[in-house]
């Protein structure tokens, strides 16, 4: 599929884009609250350090598995337009979730899992069993997440994005209710308690998404004219590069933490980076659905989508600049809300300042990825992610050697450089695509003219 499709060109007003986008950005921001609910519940355990640590380590593996499920949302919203493509997408979802569940069961109930947690993640013998027990619950969260993402893809492509916000709010309300019951009965004694709260919330959100999604699916045409998706292999050709790119991206956070561990004050460096990246993720969540704007509106009105992206893309950078260069961030945000102080506060503020480049690049990387999705050129995303990883690692090694006492800003600057490199690679490929299309059009026109002259002659 090309962005030069035969779809009818029409103007899209700014209000339409805004009403489509706000529920997506709001629901993405609400995700962070669900983790706050869990962590604040586990913090009330008799031994909170062990309980939170076991849950957090299990979540690190869950994050890898869930990436495989979450990209079903982009795949569905891009490719599903009729009953045939929906059934194909549903089958792919079943295959993907079955594979994830099988791999998760192997990790959770075999010596392979124990070796993974103890050797690769460095989990101590004391923490090993609690971590595995937490993961045995979290692996089912991935399944419900995949079901949710399948139907959210249908919901998004049909411009009913308010249902993502509704689903997230129902999820948060239900999680808060479960957390209240757990605390009232003094059941917070294990990391898997947090996993059960997460599972309950995700199951409810999946239910809301599936109920609305099924209604929309029934209204889809049996076969949309000129829609090119009619084979399962087409969906896998779109999905697989996204999967590879996502798995490559997973390697960046642990690499940054590992290198920061070599710095002069490792604990301060790692902690300040963790505090700063949590703030940045919250701000970037506003623009994390730019690709959906591109998928659903770029073919209709490129100019308006571009203008909208320019305006929205500046919000995280402006907010981050205010937080990192004014007393609002120091006193109102990090010190009183997050609770950091002294040297950690100073290092966190410094780290935030070096993330401004990252927040400038992030929305445009998502924008470019959206264009690649509508062109079905998702393979390019694997190359751009590899470029990101190489640039990040190179910057980390250079910075840790030249500024060993730099603290968390080493990770922030390295990750910013990595995203800048990813954006450059994406722009290069998109530019080459544009040039090739122009050359093809020129050749086509000249061949036609030449043929006409030969016939006339």
The 8 nearest C-alpha neighbors of each residue, nearest first, counted from 0:
[[1, 374, 375, 373, 2, 4, 227, 3],
 [2, 0, 374, 3, 4, 373, 375, 371],
 [1, 3, 4, 374, 373, 298, 0, 370],
 [4, 2, 1, 5, 298, 0, 6, 374],
 [5, 3, 2, 6, 1, 0, 298, 7],
 [4, 6, 7, 3, 8, 2, 225, 298],
 [7, 5, 4, 8, 298, 299, 3, 9],
 [8, 6, 9, 5, 299, 298, 4, 300],
 [9, 7, 299, 6, 300, 298, 10, 5],
 [10, 8, 299, 300, 7, 11, 298, 6],
 [9, 11, 300, 299, 12, 8, 303, 301],
 [12, 10, 300, 9, 13, 303, 15, 299],
 [11, 13, 14, 15, 10, 16, 303, 300],
 [12, 14, 16, 15, 17, 11, 303, 307],
 [13, 15, 17, 16, 12, 18, 11, 19],
 [16, 14, 18, 17, 13, 12, 19, 11],
 [17, 15, 19, 13, 14, 18, 20, 12],
 [16, 18, 14, 20, 19, 15, 21, 13],
 [19, 17, 15, 20, 16, 21, 14, 22],
 [20, 18, 16, 17, 160, 21, 15, 158],
 [19, 21, 17, 23, 18, 22, 16, 24],
 [20, 22, 24, 23, 18, 17, 25, 19],
 [23, 21, 25, 161, 164, 24, 20, 160],
 [24, 22, 20, 26, 21, 25, 27, 160],
 [25, 23, 285, 27, 21, 26, 22, 20],
 [24, 26, 22, 28, 27, 23, 21, 29],
 [25, 27, 164, 29, 23, 28, 24, 22],
 [28, 26, 24, 25, 30, 29, 284, 23],
 [29, 27, 25, 30, 26, 284, 31, 281],
 [30, 28, 26, 32, 31, 27, 25, 167],
 [31, 29, 32, 28, 27, 33, 26, 34],
 [30, 32, 29, 34, 33, 28, 35, 281],
 [33, 31, 35, 29, 34, 30, 36, 171],
 [34, 32, 36, 35, 30, 31, 171, 37],
 [33, 35, 37, 36, 32, 31, 38, 30],
 [34, 36, 32, 38, 33, 37, 39, 31],
 [37, 35, 33, 34, 39, 38, 40, 32],
 [36, 38, 34, 40, 193, 35, 39, 41],
 [39, 37, 41, 35, 40, 36, 42, 34],
 [38, 40, 42, 36, 37, 41, 35, 43],
 [41, 39, 37, 38, 42, 43, 36, 178],
 [40, 42, 38, 43, 44, 39, 51, 37],
 [43, 41, 47, 39, 40, 44, 38, 51],
 [42, 44, 41, 40, 47, 45, 39, 187],
 [43, 45, 47, 187, 46, 41, 188, 42],
 [46, 44, 47, 43, 188, 187, 42, 50],
 [45, 47, 44, 48, 49, 50, 188, 43],
 [46, 48, 44, 42, 50, 49, 51, 45],
 [49, 47, 51, 50, 46, 52, 42, 53],
 [50, 48, 52, 47, 51, 46, 53, 126],
 [49, 51, 190, 47, 189, 53, 52, 48],
 [52, 50, 54, 48, 53, 49, 47, 55],
 [51, 53, 55, 49, 54, 50, 48, 56],
 [54, 52, 130, 56, 50, 55, 51, 190],
 [53, 55, 190, 51, 57, 52, 56, 133],
 [56, 54, 58, 52, 57, 53, 51, 59],
 [55, 57, 59, 58, 53, 54, 52, 130],
 [56, 58, 134, 54, 59, 55, 130, 60],
 [59, 57, 61, 55, 56, 60, 62, 54],
 [60, 58, 56, 62, 57, 61, 55, 63],
 [61, 59, 63, 62, 58, 57, 64, 56],
 [60, 62, 58, 64, 63, 59, 65, 57],
 [63, 61, 65, 59, 60, 64, 58, 66],
 [64, 62, 60, 61, 66, 65, 249, 59],
 [65, 63, 61, 66, 62, 67, 60, 99],
 [66, 64, 68, 62, 67, 141, 63, 61],
 [65, 67, 69, 68, 64, 63, 62, 70],
 [66, 68, 65, 64, 69, 242, 70, 63],
 [67, 69, 145, 65, 66, 71, 70, 144],
 [70, 68, 66, 71, 72, 67, 148, 65],
 [71, 69, 72, 73, 68, 67, 74, 66],
 [70, 72, 74, 69, 68, 73, 149, 75],
 [73, 71, 148, 152, 70, 75, 74, 149],
 [74, 72, 76, 70, 75, 71, 77, 152],
 [73, 75, 71, 77, 72, 76, 78, 238],
 [74, 76, 152, 72, 79, 78, 77, 73],
 [75, 77, 152, 156, 73, 153, 74, 78],
 [78, 76, 74, 75, 73, 79, 294, 373],
 [77, 79, 75, 76, 74, 80, 228, 84],
 [80, 78, 84, 85, 75, 81, 76, 77],
 [79, 81, 78, 84, 223, 219, 85, 82],
 [82, 80, 220, 219, 222, 84, 83, 223],
 [83, 81, 221, 85, 84, 219, 220, 86],
 [82, 84, 86, 85, 81, 222, 87, 221],
 [83, 85, 79, 87, 86, 81, 82, 228],
 [86, 84, 88, 82, 79, 87, 83, 89],
 [87, 85, 89, 83, 88, 84, 82, 90],
 [86, 88, 84, 90, 85, 89, 231, 91],
 [89, 87, 85, 91, 86, 90, 84, 92],
 [88, 90, 86, 92, 91, 87, 85, 93],
 [91, 89, 93, 87, 92, 88, 86, 94],
 [90, 92, 88, 94, 93, 89, 95, 87],
 [93, 91, 89, 95, 90, 94, 96, 88],
 [92, 94, 90, 96, 91, 95, 97, 89],
 [95, 93, 91, 97, 92, 96, 98, 90],
 [94, 96, 92, 98, 97, 93, 91, 99],
 [95, 97, 99, 93, 98, 94, 92, 142],
 [98, 96, 100, 94, 99, 95, 93, 101],
 [97, 99, 101, 95, 96, 100, 102, 94],
 [98, 100, 96, 102, 97, 101, 103, 95],
 [101, 99, 103, 97, 98, 102, 96, 104],
 [100, 102, 98, 104, 103, 99, 97, 105],
 [103, 101, 105, 99, 104, 100, 98, 106],
 [102, 104, 100, 106, 105, 101, 107, 99],
 [105, 103, 107, 101, 106, 102, 108, 100],
 [106, 104, 102, 103, 109, 108, 107, 101],
 [105, 107, 112, 103, 104, 111, 108, 109],
 [108, 106, 104, 105, 112, 135, 103, 131],
 [107, 109, 105, 106, 104, 112, 110, 111],
 [108, 110, 111, 105, 112, 106, 107, 113],
 [111, 109, 113, 112, 114, 108, 106, 105],
 [112, 110, 114, 109, 113, 106, 115, 105],
 [113, 111, 106, 115, 114, 110, 107, 109],
 [112, 114, 110, 116, 115, 111, 117, 109],
 [113, 115, 117, 111, 112, 118, 116, 110],
 [116, 114, 112, 119, 113, 118, 117, 111],
 [115, 117, 120, 113, 114, 122, 119, 118],
 [118, 116, 122, 121, 114, 115, 120, 113],
 [117, 119, 121, 114, 115, 120, 116, 122],
 [120, 118, 115, 121, 116, 117, 114, 122],
 [121, 119, 116, 122, 118, 117, 115, 56],
 [120, 122, 117, 118, 119, 123, 116, 115],
 [121, 123, 117, 116, 120, 127, 126, 124],
 [124, 122, 126, 125, 127, 121, 117, 116],
 [125, 123, 127, 126, 122, 117, 128, 121],
 [124, 126, 123, 127, 128, 129, 122, 49],
 [127, 125, 123, 124, 129, 128, 130, 122],
 [128, 126, 124, 130, 129, 125, 122, 123],
 [127, 129, 131, 130, 126, 132, 125, 124],
 [130, 128, 132, 131, 126, 127, 53, 133],
 [131, 129, 53, 133, 127, 128, 132, 57],
 [130, 132, 134, 128, 133, 129, 107, 135],
 [133, 131, 135, 129, 134, 130, 128, 191],
 [134, 132, 191, 130, 131, 135, 136, 190],
 [133, 135, 137, 131, 57, 136, 132, 138],
 [136, 134, 132, 133, 107, 137, 138, 131],
 [135, 137, 134, 138, 133, 139, 194, 195],
 [138, 136, 134, 140, 139, 194, 135, 133],
 [137, 139, 140, 141, 136, 135, 134, 103],
 [138, 140, 142, 141, 137, 136, 143, 198],
 [139, 141, 137, 198, 143, 138, 142, 144],
 [142, 140, 144, 139, 65, 138, 143, 145],
 [143, 141, 145, 139, 144, 140, 96, 146],
 [142, 144, 146, 140, 145, 141, 202, 205],
 [143, 145, 141, 147, 142, 146, 140, 148],
 [144, 146, 68, 148, 142, 147, 143, 69],
 [147, 145, 143, 149, 148, 144, 205, 142],
 [146, 148, 205, 144, 145, 149, 150, 208],
 [147, 149, 72, 151, 145, 146, 150, 71],
 [150, 148, 146, 152, 72, 147, 151, 71],
 [149, 151, 212, 153, 152, 148, 209, 147],
 [150, 152, 154, 148, 153, 149, 155, 147],
 [151, 153, 76, 72, 75, 155, 150, 149],
 [154, 152, 150, 156, 151, 155, 76, 212],
 [153, 155, 151, 157, 159, 152, 156, 212],
 [156, 154, 158, 152, 157, 160, 153, 159],
 [157, 155, 76, 153, 158, 154, 152, 295],
 [156, 158, 154, 155, 159, 153, 215, 160],
 [159, 157, 155, 156, 160, 19, 154, 295],
 [160, 158, 154, 161, 157, 155, 162, 19],
 [159, 161, 162, 155, 163, 158, 22, 19],
 [162, 160, 22, 164, 163, 159, 165, 23],
 [161, 163, 165, 160, 164, 166, 159, 208],
 [164, 162, 166, 161, 165, 160, 167, 26],
 [163, 165, 26, 167, 161, 162, 166, 22],
 [166, 164, 162, 168, 163, 167, 169, 161],
 [167, 165, 204, 163, 169, 164, 168, 207],
 [166, 168, 170, 164, 169, 165, 26, 163],
 [167, 169, 171, 165, 170, 166, 164, 172],
 [170, 168, 172, 166, 167, 171, 173, 165],
 [169, 171, 200, 167, 173, 204, 168, 172],
 [172, 170, 174, 168, 173, 169, 33, 175],
 [173, 171, 169, 175, 170, 174, 168, 176],
 [172, 174, 176, 170, 175, 171, 200, 169],
 [175, 173, 171, 177, 200, 176, 172, 196],
 [174, 176, 178, 172, 173, 177, 171, 179],
 [175, 177, 173, 179, 174, 178, 172, 180],
 [178, 176, 174, 180, 179, 175, 181, 173],
 [177, 179, 175, 181, 176, 180, 174, 182],
 [178, 180, 176, 182, 177, 181, 183, 175],
 [181, 179, 183, 177, 178, 182, 184, 176],
 [182, 180, 178, 186, 184, 179, 183, 185],
 [181, 183, 185, 179, 184, 180, 178, 186],
 [184, 182, 180, 181, 185, 179, 186, 178],
 [183, 185, 181, 182, 186, 180, 187, 179],
 [184, 186, 182, 183, 187, 181, 188, 44],
 [187, 185, 181, 184, 188, 182, 192, 183],
 [188, 186, 44, 185, 189, 41, 192, 181],
 [187, 189, 44, 186, 45, 50, 190, 192],
 [190, 188, 50, 191, 192, 187, 129, 44],
 [191, 189, 50, 54, 192, 53, 193, 133],
 [190, 192, 133, 194, 193, 189, 195, 132],
 [193, 191, 195, 190, 194, 189, 187, 196],
 [194, 192, 196, 191, 195, 37, 190, 197],
 [193, 195, 191, 197, 192, 196, 137, 136],
 [194, 196, 198, 192, 197, 193, 199, 191],
 [195, 197, 193, 199, 194, 198, 174, 177],
 [196, 198, 194, 200, 195, 199, 201, 193],
 [199, 197, 195, 140, 201, 196, 200, 202],
 [200, 198, 202, 196, 197, 201, 195, 203],
 [201, 199, 170, 197, 174, 203, 198, 202],
 [200, 202, 204, 198, 203, 199, 205, 197],
 [203, 201, 205, 199, 200, 204, 143, 198],
 [204, 202, 206, 200, 205, 201, 170, 199],
 [203, 205, 166, 201, 207, 170, 206, 202],
 [206, 204, 147, 202, 208, 203, 207, 143],
 [205, 207, 203, 209, 204, 208, 210, 202],
 [208, 206, 204, 210, 205, 209, 166, 203],
 [209, 207, 205, 211, 206, 210, 147, 150],
 [208, 210, 212, 206, 150, 211, 207, 213],
 [211, 209, 207, 213, 212, 208, 206, 214],
 [210, 212, 214, 208, 209, 213, 207, 215],
 [213, 211, 209, 150, 215, 214, 210, 208],
 [214, 212, 216, 215, 210, 211, 209, 217],
 [213, 215, 211, 212, 217, 216, 210, 218],
 [214, 216, 212, 218, 213, 217, 211, 219],
 [215, 217, 213, 219, 218, 214, 212, 82],
 [218, 216, 214, 215, 219, 213, 82, 220],
 [217, 219, 215, 216, 220, 214, 82, 213],
 [218, 220, 81, 216, 217, 82, 221, 215],
 [219, 221, 81, 222, 223, 82, 218, 80],
 [222, 220, 82, 81, 83, 219, 223, 218],
 [223, 221, 81, 220, 83, 224, 82, 226],
 [224, 222, 226, 81, 220, 225, 221, 80],
 [223, 225, 226, 222, 227, 220, 81, 221],
 [224, 226, 227, 223, 222, 5, 228, 6],
 [227, 225, 224, 223, 228, 80, 222, 229],
 [226, 228, 225, 229, 0, 224, 78, 230],
 [229, 227, 84, 226, 230, 233, 78, 234],
 [228, 230, 84, 227, 83, 231, 233, 87],
 [231, 229, 232, 233, 228, 87, 234, 84],
 [230, 232, 233, 234, 87, 235, 229, 91],
 [231, 233, 235, 230, 234, 236, 237, 229],
 [234, 232, 236, 231, 235, 230, 237, 228],
 [233, 235, 237, 231, 236, 232, 238, 88],
 [234, 236, 238, 232, 237, 233, 239, 231],
 [237, 235, 233, 234, 238, 239, 232, 240],
 [236, 238, 234, 235, 239, 377, 375, 240],
 [239, 237, 235, 241, 236, 240, 234, 74],
 [238, 240, 242, 241, 235, 236, 237, 243],
 [241, 239, 378, 243, 242, 377, 238, 244],
 [242, 240, 244, 238, 239, 243, 245, 377],
 [241, 243, 239, 245, 240, 244, 67, 246],
 [242, 244, 240, 246, 245, 241, 247, 381],
 [243, 245, 381, 241, 247, 242, 246, 384],
 [246, 244, 248, 242, 247, 243, 241, 249],
 [247, 245, 249, 243, 248, 244, 242, 63],
 [246, 248, 244, 249, 245, 250, 243, 384],
 [247, 249, 245, 246, 250, 251, 244, 384],
 [250, 248, 246, 247, 251, 245, 63, 252],
 [249, 251, 248, 247, 252, 253, 254, 246],
 [250, 252, 254, 249, 248, 253, 255, 388],
 [253, 251, 255, 254, 250, 256, 249, 248],
 [254, 252, 256, 255, 251, 250, 257, 249],
 [255, 253, 257, 251, 252, 256, 258, 250],
 [254, 256, 252, 258, 257, 253, 410, 259],
 [255, 257, 259, 253, 254, 258, 269, 260],
 [258, 256, 254, 260, 255, 259, 253, 261],
 [257, 259, 260, 255, 261, 256, 254, 395],
 [260, 258, 256, 261, 262, 257, 269, 265],
 [259, 261, 265, 257, 258, 262, 256, 269],
 [262, 260, 259, 258, 265, 263, 257, 399],
 [263, 261, 403, 265, 259, 260, 264, 404],
 [264, 262, 404, 265, 403, 261, 406, 405],
 [265, 263, 262, 267, 266, 268, 404, 406],
 [264, 266, 260, 268, 262, 267, 263, 259],
 [267, 265, 269, 268, 264, 270, 260, 271],
 [268, 266, 270, 265, 269, 264, 271, 343],
 [267, 269, 406, 407, 265, 271, 266, 270],
 [270, 268, 272, 266, 267, 271, 259, 265],
 [269, 271, 273, 267, 272, 268, 266, 274],
 [272, 270, 347, 274, 268, 407, 273, 269],
 [271, 273, 407, 275, 269, 270, 274, 276],
 [274, 272, 270, 276, 271, 275, 269, 277],
 [275, 273, 271, 277, 272, 276, 270, 347],
 [274, 276, 272, 278, 351, 277, 273, 347],
 [275, 277, 279, 273, 278, 274, 272, 280],
 [276, 278, 280, 274, 275, 279, 273, 281],
 [279, 277, 281, 275, 276, 280, 282, 274],
 [278, 280, 276, 282, 281, 277, 283, 275],
 [281, 279, 283, 277, 282, 278, 284, 276],
 [280, 282, 278, 284, 279, 283, 28, 277],
 [283, 281, 279, 315, 284, 280, 285, 278],
 [284, 282, 280, 285, 286, 281, 315, 279],
 [283, 285, 287, 281, 286, 282, 27, 28],
 [286, 284, 24, 283, 287, 282, 28, 27],
 [285, 287, 284, 283, 288, 289, 362, 24],
 [288, 286, 284, 289, 285, 283, 362, 24],
 [289, 287, 290, 291, 286, 23, 24, 292],
 [288, 290, 292, 291, 286, 366, 287, 365],
 [289, 291, 369, 293, 366, 288, 365, 292],
 [292, 290, 294, 293, 289, 288, 295, 369],
 [293, 291, 289, 290, 295, 294, 296, 288],
 [292, 294, 297, 290, 291, 369, 296, 295],
 [295, 293, 291, 292, 369, 373, 296, 290],
 [294, 296, 292, 293, 291, 297, 156, 298],
 [295, 297, 299, 293, 298, 292, 294, 300],
 [298, 296, 293, 301, 299, 300, 304, 294],
 [297, 299, 296, 300, 2, 301, 8, 6],
 [298, 300, 8, 9, 296, 297, 10, 301],
 [299, 301, 10, 297, 302, 303, 298, 11],
 [302, 300, 297, 304, 303, 305, 298, 299],
 [301, 303, 305, 304, 300, 306, 297, 307],
 [302, 304, 306, 305, 301, 300, 307, 11],
 [305, 303, 307, 301, 302, 306, 297, 308],
 [304, 306, 308, 302, 303, 307, 301, 309],
 [307, 305, 303, 309, 308, 304, 302, 310],
 [306, 308, 304, 310, 305, 309, 303, 311],
 [307, 309, 305, 311, 310, 306, 312, 304],
 [308, 310, 306, 312, 307, 311, 305, 313],
 [311, 309, 307, 308, 312, 313, 306, 314],
 [310, 312, 308, 313, 314, 309, 307, 286],
 [313, 311, 309, 362, 310, 308, 314, 286],
 [312, 314, 316, 311, 310, 315, 317, 309],
 [313, 315, 317, 316, 311, 312, 318, 310],
 [316, 314, 318, 282, 317, 313, 283, 319],
 [315, 317, 319, 358, 313, 318, 314, 355],
 [318, 316, 320, 314, 319, 315, 313, 321],
 [319, 317, 321, 315, 320, 316, 314, 322],
 [318, 320, 322, 316, 321, 317, 315, 323],
 [321, 319, 317, 323, 318, 322, 324, 316],
 [320, 322, 318, 319, 324, 325, 323, 317],
 [328, 323, 321, 319, 320, 327, 324, 325],
 [322, 324, 320, 348, 328, 321, 352, 351],
 [323, 325, 321, 320, 322, 326, 328, 352],
 [326, 324, 327, 321, 322, 323, 328, 329],
 [325, 327, 329, 328, 330, 324, 331, 322],
 [328, 326, 331, 325, 329, 330, 322, 332],
 [322, 327, 329, 332, 326, 331, 323, 330],
 [330, 328, 326, 333, 327, 332, 334, 331],
 [329, 331, 334, 326, 327, 328, 332, 335],
 [332, 330, 327, 328, 335, 329, 334, 333],
 [333, 331, 328, 336, 330, 334, 329, 335],
 [332, 334, 337, 329, 336, 339, 335, 338],
 [335, 333, 338, 339, 330, 340, 332, 329],
 [334, 336, 338, 331, 333, 337, 332, 330],
 [335, 337, 332, 338, 333, 334, 331, 339],
 [338, 336, 333, 335, 339, 334, 332, 274],
 [337, 339, 334, 335, 336, 333, 340, 332],
 [340, 338, 334, 344, 333, 337, 343, 341],
 [339, 341, 344, 343, 334, 342, 338, 345],
 [340, 342, 344, 343, 345, 339, 346, 334],
 [343, 341, 345, 344, 346, 340, 267, 347],
 [344, 342, 346, 345, 341, 340, 271, 347],
 [343, 345, 340, 347, 339, 341, 342, 346],
 [346, 344, 342, 348, 347, 343, 349, 341],
 [345, 347, 349, 343, 348, 344, 271, 350],
 [346, 348, 271, 350, 344, 349, 345, 275],
 [347, 349, 351, 345, 350, 323, 346, 344],
 [350, 348, 346, 352, 347, 351, 345, 408],
 [349, 351, 408, 347, 348, 352, 353, 407],
 [350, 352, 348, 354, 275, 349, 353, 323],
 [353, 351, 349, 354, 350, 323, 355, 348],
 [352, 354, 412, 350, 351, 355, 411, 408],
 [353, 355, 357, 351, 356, 352, 411, 415],
 [356, 354, 358, 357, 353, 316, 352, 359],
 [357, 355, 359, 354, 358, 415, 360, 353],
 [356, 358, 415, 354, 360, 355, 359, 361],
 [359, 357, 355, 361, 316, 360, 356, 315],
 [358, 360, 356, 357, 361, 316, 355, 362],
 [359, 361, 357, 363, 358, 362, 419, 364],
 [360, 362, 364, 358, 363, 359, 357, 365],
 [363, 361, 365, 312, 364, 286, 360, 366],
 [364, 362, 366, 365, 360, 361, 367, 422],
 [363, 365, 367, 361, 422, 366, 362, 368],
 [364, 366, 368, 362, 363, 290, 367, 289],
 [367, 365, 363, 369, 290, 364, 368, 289],
 [368, 366, 370, 364, 369, 365, 363, 371],
 [369, 367, 371, 365, 370, 366, 364, 372],
 [368, 370, 290, 372, 366, 367, 293, 371],
 [371, 369, 367, 373, 372, 368, 374, 293],
 [370, 372, 376, 368, 374, 369, 373, 377],
 [371, 373, 375, 369, 374, 370, 377, 376],
 [372, 374, 370, 375, 371, 294, 2, 369],
 [373, 375, 1, 0, 371, 372, 376, 2],
 [376, 374, 372, 373, 377, 0, 371, 237],
 [377, 375, 371, 374, 378, 379, 372, 237],
 [376, 378, 379, 380, 240, 375, 371, 372],
 [379, 377, 240, 380, 376, 381, 382, 241],
 [380, 378, 382, 377, 381, 376, 383, 425],
 [381, 379, 383, 378, 382, 377, 244, 384],
 [380, 382, 244, 384, 379, 383, 378, 240],
 [383, 381, 385, 379, 380, 384, 386, 378],
 [382, 384, 421, 386, 380, 385, 381, 424],
 [385, 383, 387, 381, 386, 382, 244, 380],
 [384, 386, 382, 388, 387, 383, 389, 381],
 [387, 385, 383, 389, 384, 388, 421, 390],
 [386, 388, 417, 384, 421, 390, 385, 389],
 [387, 389, 391, 385, 386, 390, 392, 384],
 [390, 388, 386, 392, 391, 387, 393, 385],
 [391, 389, 417, 393, 387, 388, 392, 394],
 [392, 390, 417, 413, 388, 394, 414, 389],
 [391, 393, 395, 389, 394, 390, 388, 396],
 [394, 392, 390, 396, 395, 391, 389, 397],
 [393, 395, 413, 397, 391, 392, 396, 398],
 [396, 394, 392, 398, 393, 413, 397, 399],
 [395, 397, 399, 393, 394, 398, 400, 392],
 [398, 396, 394, 400, 395, 399, 401, 393],
 [399, 397, 401, 395, 400, 402, 396, 394],
 [398, 400, 403, 396, 402, 397, 401, 395],
 [401, 399, 397, 398, 403, 402, 396, 395],
 [400, 402, 398, 399, 397, 403, 396, 405],
 [401, 403, 405, 399, 398, 404, 400, 409],
 [404, 402, 399, 262, 405, 400, 263, 401],
 [405, 403, 263, 402, 406, 262, 264, 399],
 [406, 404, 402, 403, 409, 408, 407, 262],
 [405, 407, 268, 408, 404, 409, 267, 262],
 [406, 408, 268, 272, 409, 271, 350, 410],
 [407, 409, 350, 411, 410, 406, 412, 353],
 [410, 408, 407, 412, 411, 413, 405, 406],
 [409, 411, 413, 408, 407, 412, 255, 414],
 [412, 410, 408, 414, 354, 413, 409, 353],
 [411, 413, 415, 409, 353, 414, 410, 408],
 [414, 412, 391, 394, 410, 416, 415, 395],
 [415, 413, 417, 411, 416, 391, 412, 410],
 [414, 416, 357, 412, 418, 417, 413, 356],
 [417, 415, 419, 413, 414, 418, 412, 420],
 [416, 418, 387, 391, 390, 414, 420, 415],
 [419, 417, 421, 415, 420, 416, 387, 422],
 [418, 420, 416, 422, 421, 417, 360, 415],
 [419, 421, 423, 417, 418, 422, 387, 416],
 [422, 420, 383, 418, 387, 424, 419, 423],
 [421, 423, 425, 419, 364, 420, 424, 426],
 [422, 424, 420, 426, 421, 425, 427, 419],
 [425, 423, 427, 421, 422, 426, 383, 420],
 [424, 426, 422, 428, 427, 423, 429, 383],
 [427, 425, 429, 423, 424, 428, 430, 422],
 [426, 428, 424, 430, 425, 429, 423, 431],
 [429, 427, 431, 425, 430, 426, 432, 424],
 [428, 430, 432, 426, 431, 427, 425, 433],
 [429, 431, 433, 427, 432, 428, 426, 434],
 [432, 430, 434, 428, 433, 429, 435, 427],
 [431, 433, 429, 435, 430, 434, 436, 428],
 [432, 434, 430, 436, 431, 435, 437, 429],
 [435, 433, 431, 437, 436, 432, 438, 430],
 [436, 434, 438, 432, 437, 433, 439, 431],
 [435, 437, 439, 433, 434, 438, 432, 440],
 [436, 438, 434, 440, 435, 439, 441, 433],
 [439, 437, 435, 441, 440, 436, 442, 434],
 [440, 438, 436, 442, 441, 437, 443, 435],
 [439, 441, 443, 437, 438, 442, 436, 444],
 [442, 440, 438, 444, 443, 439, 445, 437],
 [443, 441, 445, 439, 444, 440, 446, 438],
 [442, 444, 440, 446, 441, 445, 439, 447],
 [445, 443, 447, 441, 442, 446, 440, 448],
 [444, 446, 448, 442, 447, 443, 449, 441],
 [445, 447, 449, 443, 448, 444, 442, 450],
 [448, 446, 450, 444, 445, 449, 451, 443],
 [449, 447, 445, 451, 450, 446, 452, 444],
 [450, 448, 446, 452, 451, 447, 445, 453],
 [449, 451, 447, 453, 448, 452, 446, 454],
 [450, 452, 448, 454, 449, 453, 455, 447],
 [453, 451, 455, 449, 454, 450, 456, 448],
 [454, 452, 456, 450, 455, 451, 449, 448],
 [455, 453, 451, 456, 452, 450, 449, 448],
 [454, 456, 452, 453, 451, 450, 449, 448],
 [455, 453, 454, 452, 451, 450, 449, 448]]
